[in-house]
Each structure stands twice: as C-alpha cells, then as structure tokens.
C-alpha cells in the first residue's frame, strides 16, 4: 500500500502539484536504505535535495564598489556631467524612435506613389495596344465588305 502511495506522490511531484508535506514524505522514503527496485533511479534526486538543503555558505563575500556608489560621493562637475549624459542618451533614443516611425510612414507613402505610377504606365501601355487593335479591326471590316461584294457578284 505504501508503494502505491509513493508512486502516486511521484506522479504528483513531476506534475508540480505536491505539497511540502508530501515532498517531505518522498524525501524520507528515498533516504531509507530499502527502496523499491523500480524506484531506485529517483533516490539520488531526493538525496541531493536533502543534502543541498543543509549546505550553508560560511565564507564572507565582499562586493566591489559600483560606479553609482562613487558618483554619489562626487559633487559638482562630475555628477552634473553624468546627469547630462543620461539625458542626452534618453533624447537620442527619442530622436531615433521618431525617425524610425516617421521614416517608415514616408517610405510607405513613397512606395504607394511608386505603385500608382507603375500601374498608370501599365494602363497607358494597355490603352495604346488596344488602340492598335481597333485600327486592325477597321481593316478587317473592309476585308469583310470586299469579300461580300465578291461572293454576291458571282
């Protein structure tokens, strides 16, 4: 019965739906010497978590001073210069964003004008060829009239 419960808890554990108490029971089960053979593959996982929980850092960590810490100590020209550079960078980003936005709309407008001009050229070419076709139709009509005269005289 306990083995079924452990298998059920393992499924819940891998679905990330276990409670802390259920995880504690899993850790205690896998810390035993006698584990079911088909579950032995999970034992190192839970043993690692048990060992890692007990590890503590005992070394003192010192952090190097940051640039912002040293700028707080500066007064006058150095701090003003950094403040100015920050605002210049913000302004540069704003100008860049406006340029991208308005540049894209300008490009889209130019592209639409180009498409209009090309379509206009295509329609002009089509109209010219259509005009030539109607001229040829006049010759064809004249040919038809002449043919009718020849057949009617016979």
C-alpha positions in Angstrom: 0.0 0.0 0.0 2.8 2.4 0.8 4.5 1.7 -2.5 1.3 2.7 -4.3 1.2 5.9 -2.3 4.9 6.7 -3.1 4.2 6.1 -6.9 1.2 8.4 -6.7 3.2 11.1 -4.9 6.0 10.8 -7.5 3.5 11.4 -10.3 2.2 14.5 -8.4 5.8 15.6 -7.8 6.7 15.5 -11.5 3.5 17.4 -12.3 4.5 20.0 -9.7 1.3 19.6 -7.6 2.7 18.2 -4.4 2.6 19.9 -1.0 5.6 20.4 1.2 4.4 17.6 3.5 4.1 15.2 0.5 7.6 16.2 -0.7 8.9 15.6 2.8 7.4 12.1 2.8 9.1 11.5 -0.5 12.5 12.6 0.8 12.1 10.4 3.9 11.2 7.4 1.8 14.2 7.8 -0.6 16.6 8.4 2.3 15.9 4.9 3.5 18.2 2.0 2.7 15.4 -0.1 1.3 13.8 1.4 -1.8 11.8 -0.4 -4.4 14.0 -1.5 -7.3 12.0 0.2 -9.9 12.1 3.5 -8.0 15.9 3.4 -7.2 16.6 5.8 -10.1 14.8 8.6 -8.2 16.8 8.1 -5.0 19.8 10.3 -5.9 17.5 13.2 -6.8 15.8 13.3 -3.5 19.0 12.6 -1.6 20.6 15.6 -3.4 17.8 17.9 -2.4 18.1 16.7 1.3 21.9 17.4 1.3 21.6 20.7 -0.6 19.1 22.0 1.9 21.6 21.5 4.7 24.5 23.3 2.9 25.4 26.8 4.1 27.9 29.3 2.8 30.4 30.2 5.5 32.8 32.4 3.5 32.4 36.2 3.8 31.6 37.8 0.4 32.8 41.3 -0.3 31.3 43.3 -3.2 33.4 45.8 -5.1 32.1 49.4 -5.0 29.9 50.2 -8.0 30.1 53.3 -10.2 26.9 54.6 -8.8 28.4 54.5 -5.3 31.4 56.5 -6.4 29.2 59.0 -8.2 27.3 59.7 -5.0 30.5 60.9 -3.4 31.3 63.3 -6.2 29.9 66.7 -6.1 29.8 69.5 -8.7 31.0 69.0 -12.3 31.4 65.2 -12.4 27.9 64.4 -11.1 26.4 67.0 -13.5 28.3 65.5 -16.4 26.9 62.1 -15.7 23.4 63.5 -15.3 23.7 65.3 -18.6 24.9 62.2 -20.4 21.9 60.3 -19.1 19.5 62.9 -20.5 21.4 63.0 -23.8 21.1 59.3 -24.2 17.3 59.5 -23.5 17.0 62.3 -26.1 19.0 60.2 -28.6 16.7 57.3 -28.2 13.6 59.5 -28.6 15.0 61.0 -31.8 15.8 57.6 -33.1 12.3 56.3 -32.4 10.7 59.3 -34.1 13.0 58.8 -37.1 12.0 55.2 -37.4 8.3 56.0 -37.1 8.2 58.9 -39.5 10.7 57.3 -41.8 8.5 54.2 -42.1 5.4 56.3 -43.0 7.4 58.3 -45.5 8.7 55.1 -47.1 5.2 53.6 -47.2 3.9 56.8 -48.9 6.7 56.7 -51.5 6.1 53.0 -52.1 2.4 53.7 -52.7 3.2 56.5 -55.1 5.6 54.3 -57.0 3.0 51.6 -57.3 0.5 54.1 -58.6 2.9 55.4 -61.2 3.7 51.8 -62.4 0.0 50.9 -62.6 -0.6 54.1 -64.6 2.2 53.2 -67.0 0.7 49.7 -67.4 -2.7 51.1 -68.2 -1.3 53.6 -70.7 0.5 50.7 -72.5 -2.7 48.7 -72.5 -4.6 51.6 -74.0 -2.0 52.1 -76.7 -2.2 48.4 -77.7 -6.0 48.5 -77.6 -5.9 51.4 -80.0 -3.8 49.5 -82.4 -6.2 46.6 -82.2 -9.2 48.7 -83.1 -7.2 50.1 -86.2 -6.7 46.5 -87.3 -10.4 45.8 -86.8 -11.2 48.6 -89.3 -9.1 46.8 -91.9 -10.8 43.5 -91.1 -14.2 45.1 -91.6 -13.1 46.5 -95.0 -11.9 43.0 -95.9 -15.3 41.6 -95.0 -17.1 44.1 -97.1 -14.9 43.3 -100.1 -15.4 39.6 -99.6 -19.2 40.1 -99.6 -19.0 42.0 -102.9 -17.0 39.3 -104.5 -19.4 36.5 -103.4 -22.5 38.5 -104.3 -21.3 39.2 -107.9 -20.8 35.6 -108.6 
